[in-house]
Amino acid sequence: MYDLVIIGSGIAGITAGIYAARKRMNYVLICNNFGGQFMESGEILNYPGIMQTTGVDFAETIRKQAEFNEVNMVEGEEVKNIVKIDNDNYKITTGKLTYETRAIIIATGARPRMLNVPGEKEFKNKGVFYCAVCDGPLFLNKNVAVIGGGDSALDAADFLLNIASKIYIINNNKEFKAHEYLQERVKGHDKTEVILGAETKEIIGDKFVTGLKYIQGGNEQDVKQIDVDGIFIEIGRVPNTEFAKWLLEIDEHGHINIDEGCYTSMPGIFAAGDCASGHEYQYVIAAGQGCISLLKAARYLAKKKG
């Protein structure tokens, strides 16, 4: 019986693990693939204290810090199920083992929703990105495309207004679903060109992205092309919460609902980072929530034992 099981090894989970290790708690951190969304990131320029790095290098730095703090981590195990047992304790089942614990921190992150078109995988981090706030500054005075029509897409376009020289906004629907204030800020701006009812068919390039092809109105014979240096696919993210949906309160997008203390709807279960409600998708926020969730879990355990 562990006091705490941490699920996930992105920045939220590792932060919680480092704090748990320093507090000498009876815990274990379980992860399938180390690094979480670090492995999806290109350059990282906005994390305090680190001037410039890449997602892969940042993941290696975090691993070294976890090793330095002797974080008790089990890799290569994916959580399949969580079951409540007696006295508000829980049993966690992975593809290999089961773990019993008094408290849980879920920090399994989210994955970008992909277009699944030719060229997307080939040019990932070579012009294709999924976070304008993270990677938009790489495209100063360059032409870019933002694909999507919801809040995340127009938020991305709004962020890029002070960076890029031209922004194509490609929306598969004939109308935007974003808030009106975002539409007002972006539509009609002299830097933006809105293309509605457009389905992206292919991302093209050489070593890096040079453009994309799309059709409008379902006309497969009329393929159009725009030349851009960067493409931001902003059609939403998919939280990695499938294993917990039946147990916890989940919002309409699949995120685990939490309050300001990272408490979920079940006693002793906390959530942090991109799998939790909040939808801001920033490393620094995930790290903060990882810390909060660990401190709150420690207090919960102290009262439970009390």
Kinemage of the C-alpha trace (Angstrom):
@kinemage 1
@onewidth
@group {chain A} dominant
@subgroup {mainchain}
@vectorlist {calphas} color= white
{ca met a 1} P 0.000 0.000 0.000
{ca tyr a 2} L 1.549 3.263 -1.156
{ca asp a 3} L 0.583 6.598 0.322
{ca leu a 4} L 0.672 8.150 -3.142
{ca val a 5} L 0.823 7.075 -6.780
{ca ile a 6} L 1.685 9.708 -9.389
{ca ile a 7} L 0.599 8.876 -12.943
{ca gly a 8} L 2.489 10.596 -15.753
{ca ser a 9} L 6.021 11.848 -16.389
{ca gly a 10} L 5.511 15.170 -18.140
{ca ile a 11} L 6.440 18.319 -16.301
{ca ala a 12} L 3.423 18.129 -13.960
{ca gly a 13} L 4.097 14.543 -12.937
{ca ile a 14} L 7.854 14.983 -12.589
{ca thr a 15} L 7.379 18.138 -10.498
{ca ala a 16} L 5.075 16.216 -8.177
{ca gly a 17} L 7.598 13.362 -8.100
{ca ile a 18} L 10.499 15.646 -7.168
{ca tyr a 19} L 8.526 17.178 -4.305
{ca ala a 20} L 7.398 13.723 -3.131
{ca ala a 21} L 10.992 12.494 -3.173
{ca arg a 22} L 12.236 15.494 -1.192
{ca lys a 23} L 9.467 14.951 1.384
{ca arg a 24} L 10.532 11.273 1.676
{ca met a 25} L 6.988 10.100 0.999
{ca asn a 26} L 5.947 6.487 0.429
{ca tyr a 27} L 5.109 6.908 -3.259
{ca val a 28} L 5.756 5.690 -6.783
{ca leu a 29} L 5.558 7.490 -10.143
{ca ile a 30} L 4.178 5.377 -13.005
{ca cys a 31} L 4.613 6.327 -16.634
{ca asn a 32} L 4.360 4.744 -20.033
{ca asn a 33} L 6.767 6.941 -22.009
{ca phe a 34} L 8.980 9.404 -20.175
{ca gly a 35} L 8.769 13.068 -21.107
{ca gly a 36} L 5.151 13.573 -22.042
{ca gln a 37} L 4.614 16.480 -24.405
{ca phe a 38} L 8.266 17.519 -24.189
{ca met a 39} L 8.830 15.053 -26.975
{ca glu a 40} L 6.281 16.907 -29.132
{ca ser a 41} L 7.822 20.358 -28.711
{ca gly a 42} L 10.265 22.186 -30.927
{ca glu a 43} L 12.123 25.110 -29.388
{ca ile a 44} L 11.188 26.242 -25.884
{ca leu a 45} L 11.918 29.903 -25.206
{ca asn a 46} L 9.371 30.848 -22.536
{ca tyr a 47} L 10.180 28.699 -19.506
{ca pro a 48} L 11.575 30.844 -16.658
{ca gly a 49} L 15.238 30.217 -15.900
{ca ile a 50} L 15.989 28.458 -19.183
{ca met a 51} L 16.989 30.828 -21.961
{ca gln a 52} L 16.612 28.475 -24.912
{ca thr a 53} L 16.190 24.749 -25.331
{ca thr a 54} L 14.296 22.105 -27.268
{ca gly a 55} L 11.632 19.739 -26.029
{ca val a 56} L 13.968 16.742 -26.243
{ca asp a 57} L 16.786 18.540 -24.410
{ca phe a 58} L 14.370 19.839 -21.771
{ca ala a 59} L 13.111 16.288 -21.214
{ca glu a 60} L 16.698 15.132 -20.664
{ca thr a 61} L 17.278 17.952 -18.169
{ca ile a 62} L 14.122 16.974 -16.289
{ca arg a 63} L 15.196 13.320 -16.262
{ca lys a 64} L 18.575 14.235 -14.775
{ca gln a 65} L 16.861 16.323 -12.108
{ca ala a 66} L 14.526 13.435 -11.294
{ca glu a 67} L 17.509 11.084 -11.001
{ca phe a 68} L 19.376 13.581 -8.824
{ca asn a 69} L 16.403 13.705 -6.463
{ca glu a 70} L 16.054 9.902 -6.618
{ca val a 71} L 12.470 9.969 -7.824
{ca asn a 72} L 10.961 6.488 -7.506
{ca met a 73} L 9.805 6.003 -11.090
{ca val a 74} L 8.501 2.947 -12.937
{ca glu a 75} L 8.609 3.323 -16.735
{ca gly a 76} L 6.914 1.322 -19.456
{ca glu a 77} L 3.592 0.853 -17.669
{ca glu a 78} L 0.332 2.356 -18.917
{ca val a 79} L -2.509 2.775 -16.444
{ca lys a 80} L -5.622 0.971 -17.622
{ca asn a 81} L -8.019 1.371 -14.723
{ca ile a 82} L -8.562 2.876 -11.263
{ca val a 83} L -10.941 1.264 -8.786
{ca lys a 84} L -11.989 2.589 -5.397
{ca ile a 85} L -11.568 0.020 -2.627
{ca asp a 86} L -12.024 0.301 1.149
{ca asn a 87} L -11.493 3.416 3.311
{ca asp a 88} L -11.198 5.766 0.322
{ca asn a 89} L -8.186 3.855 -0.977
{ca tyr a 90} L -7.656 2.884 -4.607
{ca lys a 91} L -6.337 0.075 -6.768
{ca ile a 92} L -4.533 1.037 -9.978
{ca thr a 93} L -4.170 -1.525 -12.738
{ca thr a 94} L -1.548 -1.218 -15.473
{ca gly a 95} L -0.815 -3.573 -18.314
{ca lys a 96} L 1.648 -5.370 -16.021
{ca leu a 97} L 0.905 -4.870 -12.308
{ca thr a 98} L -1.567 -3.516 -9.769
{ca tyr a 99} L -0.838 -0.859 -7.151
{ca glu a 100} L -2.807 0.029 -4.031
{ca thr a 101} L -2.623 3.572 -2.745
{ca arg a 102} L -4.223 6.079 -0.382
{ca ala a 103} L -3.948 8.986 -2.828
{ca ile a 104} L -3.375 9.587 -6.533
{ca ile a 105} L -2.095 12.447 -8.674
{ca ile a 106} L -3.124 12.133 -12.324
{ca ala a 107} L -0.778 14.058 -14.623
{ca thr a 108} L -1.189 12.249 -17.918
{ca gly a 109} L -1.303 15.350 -20.134
{ca ala a 110} L -3.010 15.680 -23.488
{ca arg a 111} L -2.172 15.004 -27.083
{ca pro a 112} L -2.813 17.344 -30.016
{ca arg a 113} L -5.717 16.489 -32.252
{ca met a 114} L -4.126 15.799 -35.627
{ca leu a 115} L -5.327 16.551 -39.141
{ca asn a 116} L -4.050 13.212 -40.428
{ca val a 117} L -3.108 14.562 -43.852
{ca pro a 118} L -0.004 13.791 -45.951
{ca gly a 119} L 3.031 15.732 -44.809
{ca glu a 120} L 1.826 16.364 -41.252
{ca lys a 121} L 4.007 13.759 -39.573
{ca glu a 122} L 6.950 14.338 -41.912
{ca phe a 123} L 7.138 18.063 -41.111
{ca lys a 124} L 6.303 17.906 -37.425
{ca asn a 125} L 8.646 20.362 -35.657
{ca lys a 126} L 9.948 21.314 -39.115
{ca gly a 127} L 7.285 23.915 -39.714
{ca val a 128} L 4.253 22.042 -38.372
{ca phe a 129} L 3.420 22.894 -34.762
{ca tyr a 130} L 0.485 22.604 -32.391
{ca cys a 131} L 1.088 25.532 -30.029
{ca ala a 132} L 1.435 29.087 -31.331
{ca val a 133} L 2.351 30.474 -27.900
{ca cys a 134} L 5.209 27.966 -27.673
{ca asp a 135} L 6.573 28.123 -31.216
{ca gly a 136} L 5.060 31.206 -32.846
{ca pro a 137} L 8.048 33.461 -32.039
{ca leu a 138} L 10.139 31.351 -34.446
{ca phe a 139} L 8.217 32.924 -37.339
{ca leu a 140} L 8.997 36.601 -36.927
{ca asn a 141} L 8.113 38.475 -40.145
{ca lys a 142} L 7.199 35.235 -41.928
{ca asn a 143} L 4.019 33.890 -43.471
{ca val a 144} L 2.094 31.306 -41.473
{ca ala a 145} L -1.181 29.403 -41.557
{ca val a 146} L -3.457 28.635 -38.623
{ca ile a 147} L -5.807 25.709 -39.163
{ca gly a 148} L -9.015 25.662 -37.119
{ca gly a 149} L -12.070 27.730 -36.318
{ca gly a 150} L -12.517 27.548 -32.567
{ca asp a 151} L -11.131 29.529 -29.663
{ca ser a 152} L -7.705 27.864 -29.758
{ca ala a 153} L -7.261 28.680 -33.451
{ca leu a 154} L -8.235 32.330 -33.175
{ca asp a 155} L -6.263 32.679 -29.946
{ca ala a 156} L -3.262 31.438 -31.931
{ca ala a 157} L -3.944 33.881 -34.760
{ca asp a 158} L -4.334 36.733 -32.270
{ca phe a 159} L -1.007 35.838 -30.643
{ca leu a 160} L 0.709 35.766 -34.041
{ca leu a 161} L -0.505 39.230 -35.087
{ca asn a 162} L 2.530 40.894 -33.516
{ca ile a 163} L 4.944 38.292 -34.897
{ca ala a 164} L 4.120 37.058 -38.380
{ca ser a 165} L 3.891 39.224 -41.478
{ca lys a 166} L 0.835 37.379 -42.834
{ca ile a 167} L -1.542 34.880 -41.268
{ca tyr a 168} L -3.837 32.617 -43.258
{ca ile a 169} L -6.714 31.258 -41.157
{ca ile a 170} L -8.053 28.070 -42.694
{ca asn a 171} L -11.370 26.894 -41.318
{ca asn a 172} L -13.022 23.697 -42.496
{ca asn a 173} L -16.432 25.124 -41.564
{ca lys a 174} L -18.226 28.071 -43.129
{ca glu a 175} L -18.395 29.888 -39.794
{ca phe a 176} L -16.112 30.333 -36.797
{ca lys a 177} L -17.036 28.775 -33.461
{ca ala a 178} L -14.764 31.071 -31.467
{ca his a 179} L -15.951 33.811 -29.120
{ca glu a 180} L -17.118 36.974 -30.819
{ca tyr a 181} L -14.385 39.106 -29.257
{ca leu a 182} L -11.722 36.862 -30.774
{ca gln a 183} L -13.379 37.033 -34.165
{ca glu a 184} L -13.487 40.820 -33.949
{ca arg a 185} L -9.784 41.008 -33.103
{ca val a 186} L -8.657 38.709 -35.897
{ca lys a 187} L -11.095 38.959 -38.801
{ca gly a 188} L -10.512 41.985 -40.939
{ca his a 189} L -7.017 42.661 -39.604
{ca asp a 190} L -4.660 43.753 -42.370
{ca lys a 191} L -2.336 40.816 -41.593
{ca thr a 192} L -4.977 38.098 -41.801
{ca glu a 193} L -6.666 36.309 -44.678
{ca val a 194} L -9.607 34.084 -43.761
{ca ile a 195} L -10.345 31.027 -45.914
{ca leu a 196} L -13.668 29.424 -44.952
{ca gly a 197} L -15.035 26.044 -45.937
{ca ala a 198} L -11.497 24.925 -46.706
{ca glu a 199} L -10.265 21.387 -46.176
{ca thr a 200} L -6.514 20.973 -45.852
{ca lys a 201} L -5.395 18.144 -48.108
{ca glu a 202} L -1.604 18.129 -47.898
{ca ile a 203} L 1.333 19.846 -46.197
{ca ile a 204} L 4.261 20.313 -48.556
{ca gly a 205} L 7.925 21.205 -48.242
{ca asp a 206} L 11.510 20.101 -48.689
{ca lys a 207} L 13.538 19.969 -45.487
{ca phe a 208} L 11.023 22.346 -43.920
{ca val a 209} L 7.456 23.398 -44.645
{ca thr a 210} L 6.961 25.554 -47.724
{ca gly a 211} L 3.174 25.518 -48.022
{ca leu a 212} L -0.088 23.608 -47.964
{ca lys a 213} L -2.781 22.516 -50.387
{ca tyr a 214} L -6.512 22.774 -49.749
{ca ile a 215} L -9.875 22.514 -51.459
{ca gln a 216} L -13.124 24.433 -50.904
{ca gly a 217} L -16.691 23.244 -51.178
{ca gly a 218} L -15.618 19.627 -51.512
{ca asn a 219} L -14.337 20.217 -55.030
{ca glu a 220} L -11.515 17.690 -55.241
{ca gln a 221} L -10.579 18.893 -58.736
{ca asp a 222} L -9.846 22.465 -57.662
{ca val a 223} L -6.796 22.171 -55.418
{ca lys a 224} L -5.402 25.480 -54.221
{ca gln a 225} L -2.036 26.201 -52.640
{ca ile a 226} L -0.639 28.842 -50.319
{ca asp a 227} L 3.032 29.399 -49.536
{ca val a 228} L 3.860 29.573 -45.819
{ca asp a 229} L 6.861 28.952 -43.596
{ca gly a 230} L 4.906 27.642 -40.630
{ca ile a 231} L 1.623 25.864 -39.959
{ca phe a 232} L -0.142 25.831 -36.606
{ca ile a 233} L -2.747 23.091 -36.291
{ca glu a 234} L -5.161 24.310 -33.637
{ca ile a 235} L -8.131 21.960 -33.807
{ca gly a 236} L -8.071 21.017 -30.146
{ca arg a 237} L -6.338 18.564 -27.859
{ca val a 238} L -7.354 15.185 -26.538
{ca pro a 239} L -6.760 14.720 -22.784
{ca asn a 240} L -5.270 11.367 -21.828
{ca thr a 241} L -8.021 10.544 -19.368
{ca glu a 242} L -9.728 7.526 -20.922
{ca phe a 243} L -8.813 5.278 -17.983
{ca ala a 244} L -10.488 7.599 -15.440
{ca lys a 245} L -13.658 8.732 -17.220
{ca trp a 246} L -15.972 6.343 -15.407
{ca leu a 247} L -14.639 7.300 -11.955
{ca leu a 248} L -14.080 11.075 -12.046
{ca glu a 249} L -16.086 14.104 -13.067
{ca ile a 250} L -15.000 14.968 -16.604
{ca asp a 251} L -15.839 18.101 -18.601
{ca glu a 252} L -17.280 18.083 -22.120
{ca his a 253} L -13.793 18.086 -23.646
{ca gly a 254} L -12.533 15.132 -21.627
{ca his a 255} L -10.561 17.070 -18.991
{ca ile a 256} L -10.723 16.068 -15.336
{ca asn a 257} L -12.551 18.782 -13.400
{ca ile a 258} L -10.430 20.249 -10.598
{ca asp a 259} L -10.718 23.170 -8.197
{ca glu a 260} L -7.993 25.668 -7.280
{ca gly a 261} L -6.336 23.050 -5.061
{ca cys a 262} L -6.241 20.428 -7.859
{ca tyr a 263} L -8.853 18.327 -6.030
{ca thr a 264} L -11.021 16.150 -8.274
{ca ser a 265} L -14.518 14.852 -7.570
{ca met a 266} L -13.142 11.852 -5.631
{ca pro a 267} L -11.435 12.029 -2.225
{ca gly a 268} L -7.683 11.593 -2.409
{ca ile a 269} L -7.449 11.957 -6.191
{ca phe a 270} L -5.798 15.066 -7.610
{ca ala a 271} L -5.099 16.105 -11.200
{ca ala a 272} L -2.533 18.464 -12.685
{ca gly a 273} L -1.441 19.745 -16.069
{ca asp a 274} L -3.073 19.367 -19.452
{ca cys a 275} L -5.309 16.454 -18.473
{ca ala a 276} L -7.059 18.742 -15.985
{ca ser a 277} L -9.575 21.528 -16.553
{ca gly a 278} L -8.054 24.897 -17.338
{ca his a 279} L -7.091 24.352 -20.972
{ca glu a 280} L -4.097 26.724 -21.017
{ca tyr a 281} L -1.520 24.124 -22.106
{ca gln a 282} L 1.664 25.777 -20.831
{ca tyr a 283} L 4.612 24.026 -19.187
{ca val a 284} L 4.930 26.589 -16.427
{ca ile a 285} L 1.248 26.163 -15.475
{ca ala a 286} L 1.544 22.371 -15.492
{ca ala a 287} L 4.616 22.549 -13.249
{ca gly a 288} L 2.778 24.808 -10.807
{ca gln a 289} L -0.196 22.471 -10.678
{ca gly a 290} L 2.128 19.518 -10.161
{ca cys a 291} L 3.537 21.253 -7.099
{ca ile a 292} L 0.109 22.262 -5.791
{ca ser a 293} L -1.315 18.782 -6.216
{ca leu a 294} L 1.575 17.203 -4.316
{ca leu a 295} L 1.328 19.648 -1.409
{ca lys a 296} L -2.432 19.187 -1.200
{ca ala a 297} L -2.050 15.407 -1.398
{ca ala a 298} L 0.472 15.484 1.461
{ca arg a 299} L -1.968 17.459 3.612
{ca tyr a 300} L -4.803 15.127 2.678
{ca leu a 301} L -2.708 12.117 3.739
{ca ala a 302} L -1.695 13.762 7.014
{ca lys a 303} L -5.353 14.340 7.895
{ca lys a 304} L -6.298 10.842 6.807
{ca lys a 305} L -3.653 9.306 9.040
{ca gly a 306} L -4.339 11.876 11.770
